[in-house]
């Protein structure tokens, strides 16, 4: 309903462009930091395998440039951005997520900046649900499209957002069994449920 009320004019185009550029910068920063964490863990040799996840979330603080600065609006933002509760389960991984699995001797293919932003090497424009003529030169990134088209944020939820939170996590599992520990040989083809 809110998106049907939206009119793309020069002011809203400028706001959307600023949002897109701020989000793009944070996605690139997230990738840069993830590359650094990945390289330092591979080079340390401490972990033989790990999973690295990068997530980008819209800022938890309500935008200072939003024209409506009521307590109600700030509370609504806390619900929408996930800082208060998991009201929007689709947003649990944030704006976008990438995940890399490393195992010793098998380096991951890190997505390039363009792959992260556009899902392709070429610069694209994810403006399929907006005024095509007004947005033809904006190069809207896929994370914007994800928020707007798949996570069901209203365009009005996004226009004034300029701050983001990056979350990087590294998970590693390893066994504490001795190397010569005998494994159970489970023969799943035998019927032995009465044993």
C-alpha beads as a LAMMPS data file, in Angstrom:
LAMMPS data file: protein, C-alpha beads

195 atoms
194 bonds

1 atom types
1 bond types

-500.0 500.0 xlo xhi
-500.0 500.0 ylo yhi
-500.0 500.0 zlo zhi

Masses

1 110.0

Atoms # bond

1 1 1 0.000 0.000 0.000
2 1 1 2.819 2.420 0.888
3 1 1 4.723 1.672 -2.288
4 1 1 1.635 2.527 -4.361
5 1 1 1.640 5.966 -2.721
6 1 1 5.268 6.561 -3.677
7 1 1 5.940 9.091 -6.430
8 1 1 9.371 9.138 -7.998
9 1 1 10.333 12.789 -8.357
10 1 1 13.746 14.468 -8.273
11 1 1 13.777 14.695 -4.470
12 1 1 12.916 11.031 -3.946
13 1 1 15.366 10.038 -6.684
14 1 1 18.129 11.911 -4.846
15 1 1 17.179 10.265 -1.541
16 1 1 17.129 6.821 -3.169
17 1 1 20.458 7.485 -4.868
18 1 1 22.023 8.519 -1.543
19 1 1 20.618 5.383 0.125
20 1 1 21.956 3.184 -2.688
21 1 1 25.428 4.759 -2.470
22 1 1 25.539 4.422 1.336
23 1 1 24.463 0.766 1.124
24 1 1 26.969 0.104 -1.658
25 1 1 29.796 1.558 0.455
26 1 1 28.857 -0.658 3.412
27 1 1 28.639 -3.796 1.281
28 1 1 32.117 -3.062 -0.094
29 1 1 33.416 -2.419 3.441
30 1 1 31.882 -5.706 4.623
31 1 1 33.602 -7.574 1.781
32 1 1 36.934 -5.877 2.522
33 1 1 36.800 -6.779 6.218
34 1 1 35.693 -10.332 5.435
35 1 1 38.637 -10.743 3.026
36 1 1 40.996 -9.601 5.763
37 1 1 39.534 -12.013 8.344
38 1 1 39.570 -14.848 5.815
39 1 1 43.215 -14.270 4.850
40 1 1 44.431 -13.932 8.429
41 1 1 42.729 -17.189 9.434
42 1 1 44.005 -19.111 6.419
43 1 1 47.529 -17.743 6.965
44 1 1 47.522 -18.523 10.683
45 1 1 46.960 -22.231 10.008
46 1 1 45.070 -22.563 13.286
47 1 1 41.813 -23.678 11.707
48 1 1 41.690 -26.485 9.169
49 1 1 38.146 -25.507 8.188
50 1 1 35.768 -22.693 8.932
51 1 1 32.700 -20.861 7.670
52 1 1 32.830 -17.099 7.330
53 1 1 29.541 -15.206 7.160
54 1 1 29.125 -11.549 6.329
55 1 1 25.866 -9.740 6.978
56 1 1 24.885 -6.129 6.554
57 1 1 21.997 -4.647 8.538
58 1 1 20.355 -1.272 8.268
59 1 1 21.358 0.966 11.166
60 1 1 19.751 0.255 14.502
61 1 1 19.441 3.955 15.265
62 1 1 16.572 5.828 13.670
63 1 1 17.750 8.113 10.873
64 1 1 18.459 11.670 12.024
65 1 1 17.570 13.005 8.560
66 1 1 14.117 11.397 8.436
67 1 1 11.466 14.150 8.275
68 1 1 9.335 12.434 10.945
69 1 1 11.099 12.341 14.330
70 1 1 8.370 11.055 16.648
71 1 1 8.816 8.450 19.379
72 1 1 6.277 6.264 17.577
73 1 1 8.337 6.372 14.355
74 1 1 11.492 5.457 16.304
75 1 1 9.723 2.527 17.944
76 1 1 8.428 1.332 14.558
77 1 1 11.992 1.462 13.214
78 1 1 13.197 -0.691 16.132
79 1 1 10.595 -3.277 15.144
80 1 1 11.401 -3.120 11.413
81 1 1 15.182 -3.298 11.711
82 1 1 15.178 -6.299 14.030
83 1 1 16.831 -4.624 17.006
84 1 1 13.708 -5.012 19.139
85 1 1 12.413 -8.410 18.042
86 1 1 12.329 -10.765 15.084
87 1 1 9.209 -9.165 13.681
88 1 1 10.458 -9.714 10.140
89 1 1 11.940 -13.233 9.979
90 1 1 12.985 -12.705 6.350
91 1 1 15.330 -9.962 7.568
92 1 1 17.166 -12.177 10.080
93 1 1 20.227 -12.237 7.807
94 1 1 19.970 -8.520 7.131
95 1 1 20.169 -6.653 3.880
96 1 1 22.199 -9.406 2.296
97 1 1 24.475 -12.241 3.366
98 1 1 27.392 -14.061 1.889
99 1 1 28.896 -17.215 3.247
100 1 1 32.241 -18.845 2.523
101 1 1 33.316 -22.332 3.507
102 1 1 37.042 -22.981 3.786
103 1 1 38.673 -26.349 4.205
104 1 1 42.428 -26.855 4.243
105 1 1 43.842 -26.760 0.755
106 1 1 40.599 -25.558 -0.846
107 1 1 40.480 -21.803 -1.098
108 1 1 37.102 -20.156 -1.566
109 1 1 36.140 -18.047 -4.514
110 1 1 35.476 -14.695 -2.922
111 1 1 32.788 -12.759 -4.780
112 1 1 34.130 -9.694 -6.568
113 1 1 32.690 -6.309 -5.649
114 1 1 30.460 -6.400 -8.726
115 1 1 29.242 -9.925 -7.941
116 1 1 28.402 -8.827 -4.404
117 1 1 26.571 -5.710 -5.582
118 1 1 24.959 -6.868 -8.833
119 1 1 25.212 -10.701 -8.757
120 1 1 27.229 -10.423 -11.956
121 1 1 30.528 -8.985 -13.132
122 1 1 28.809 -6.266 -15.122
123 1 1 27.267 -3.236 -13.460
124 1 1 23.526 -3.712 -13.460
125 1 1 20.475 -1.732 -12.392
126 1 1 18.014 -3.509 -10.091
127 1 1 15.198 -1.042 -10.768
128 1 1 12.605 -3.481 -12.105
129 1 1 9.793 -2.387 -9.766
130 1 1 10.410 1.359 -10.011
131 1 1 9.885 4.036 -12.644
132 1 1 12.229 2.729 -15.354
133 1 1 12.818 6.093 -16.983
134 1 1 13.578 7.986 -13.756
135 1 1 15.917 5.269 -12.428
136 1 1 17.646 4.183 -15.639
137 1 1 20.989 5.744 -14.680
138 1 1 21.008 4.862 -10.958
139 1 1 22.696 1.441 -10.927
140 1 1 20.593 0.273 -7.987
141 1 1 22.331 -2.652 -6.356
142 1 1 20.909 -6.096 -5.673
143 1 1 20.840 -5.602 -1.872
144 1 1 18.413 -2.696 -2.443
145 1 1 16.306 -4.960 -4.652
146 1 1 16.422 -7.640 -1.964
147 1 1 15.122 -5.216 0.680
148 1 1 12.455 -3.721 -1.535
149 1 1 11.258 -6.720 -3.550
150 1 1 11.923 -9.777 -1.384
151 1 1 12.059 -8.588 2.223
152 1 1 9.013 -6.349 1.760
153 1 1 10.409 -3.116 3.143
154 1 1 8.521 -0.092 1.891
155 1 1 10.453 2.415 -0.185
156 1 1 9.636 4.900 2.599
157 1 1 11.502 2.660 5.071
158 1 1 14.674 2.978 3.016
159 1 1 14.936 6.512 1.628
160 1 1 16.487 8.134 4.720
161 1 1 18.714 5.273 5.890
162 1 1 22.418 6.161 5.714
163 1 1 23.851 4.082 8.545
164 1 1 24.431 0.346 8.590
165 1 1 25.815 -2.329 10.885
166 1 1 28.157 -5.008 9.606
167 1 1 28.291 -8.398 11.259
168 1 1 31.074 -10.832 10.455
169 1 1 31.206 -14.238 12.076
170 1 1 33.649 -17.107 11.813
171 1 1 32.588 -20.590 12.845
172 1 1 34.803 -23.614 13.098
173 1 1 34.037 -27.132 14.252
174 1 1 36.642 -29.670 15.134
175 1 1 36.705 -33.032 16.794
176 1 1 38.467 -33.684 20.069
177 1 1 38.673 -37.441 19.465
178 1 1 42.165 -38.911 19.173
179 1 1 43.264 -39.676 15.614
180 1 1 43.187 -43.450 16.206
181 1 1 39.710 -43.368 17.761
182 1 1 37.627 -46.233 16.289
183 1 1 34.539 -45.129 14.389
184 1 1 31.288 -47.050 14.646
185 1 1 30.614 -48.894 11.418
186 1 1 26.913 -48.247 10.917
187 1 1 25.416 -50.531 8.297
188 1 1 22.191 -48.735 7.357
189 1 1 21.226 -51.427 4.847
190 1 1 20.647 -54.046 7.595
191 1 1 17.389 -54.307 9.456
192 1 1 18.409 -54.540 13.071
193 1 1 15.794 -52.464 14.864
194 1 1 14.883 -55.389 17.117
195 1 1 18.474 -55.742 18.468

Bonds

1 1 1 2
2 1 2 3
3 1 3 4
4 1 4 5
5 1 5 6
6 1 6 7
7 1 7 8
8 1 8 9
9 1 9 10
10 1 10 11
11 1 11 12
12 1 12 13
13 1 13 14
14 1 14 15
15 1 15 16
16 1 16 17
17 1 17 18
18 1 18 19
19 1 19 20
20 1 20 21
21 1 21 22
22 1 22 23
23 1 23 24
24 1 24 25
25 1 25 26
26 1 26 27
27 1 27 28
28 1 28 29
29 1 29 30
30 1 30 31
31 1 31 32
32 1 32 33
33 1 33 34
34 1 34 35
35 1 35 36
36 1 36 37
37 1 37 38
38 1 38 39
39 1 39 40
40 1 40 41
41 1 41 42
42 1 42 43
43 1 43 44
44 1 44 45
45 1 45 46
46 1 46 47
47 1 47 48
48 1 48 49
49 1 49 50
50 1 50 51
51 1 51 52
52 1 52 53
53 1 53 54
54 1 54 55
55 1 55 56
56 1 56 57
57 1 57 58
58 1 58 59
59 1 59 60
60 1 60 61
61 1 61 62
62 1 62 63
63 1 63 64
64 1 64 65
65 1 65 66
66 1 66 67
67 1 67 68
68 1 68 69
69 1 69 70
70 1 70 71
71 1 71 72
72 1 72 73
73 1 73 74
74 1 74 75
75 1 75 76
76 1 76 77
77 1 77 78
78 1 78 79
79 1 79 80
80 1 80 81
81 1 81 82
82 1 82 83
83 1 83 84
84 1 84 85
85 1 85 86
86 1 86 87
87 1 87 88
88 1 88 89
89 1 89 90
90 1 90 91
91 1 91 92
92 1 92 93
93 1 93 94
94 1 94 95
95 1 95 96
96 1 96 97
97 1 97 98
98 1 98 99
99 1 99 100
100 1 100 101
101 1 101 102
102 1 102 103
103 1 103 104
104 1 104 105
105 1 105 106
106 1 106 107
107 1 107 108
108 1 108 109
109 1 109 110
110 1 110 111
111 1 111 112
112 1 112 113
113 1 113 114
114 1 114 115
115 1 115 116
116 1 116 117
117 1 117 118
118 1 118 119
119 1 119 120
120 1 120 121
121 1 121 122
122 1 122 123
123 1 123 124
124 1 124 125
125 1 125 126
126 1 126 127
127 1 127 128
128 1 128 129
129 1 129 130
130 1 130 131
131 1 131 132
132 1 132 133
133 1 133 134
134 1 134 135
135 1 135 136
136 1 136 137
137 1 137 138
138 1 138 139
139 1 139 140
140 1 140 141
141 1 141 142
142 1 142 143
143 1 143 144
144 1 144 145
145 1 145 146
146 1 146 147
147 1 147 148
148 1 148 149
149 1 149 150
150 1 150 151
151 1 151 152
152 1 152 153
153 1 153 154
154 1 154 155
155 1 155 156
156 1 156 157
157 1 157 158
158 1 158 159
159 1 159 160
160 1 160 161
161 1 161 162
162 1 162 163
163 1 163 164
164 1 164 165
165 1 165 166
166 1 166 167
167 1 167 168
168 1 168 169
169 1 169 170
170 1 170 171
171 1 171 172
172 1 172 173
173 1 173 174
174 1 174 175
175 1 175 176
176 1 176 177
177 1 177 178
178 1 178 179
179 1 179 180
180 1 180 181
181 1 181 182
182 1 182 183
183 1 183 184
184 1 184 185
185 1 185 186
186 1 186 187
187 1 187 188
188 1 188 189
189 1 189 190
190 1 190 191
191 1 191 192
192 1 192 193
193 1 193 194
194 1 194 195
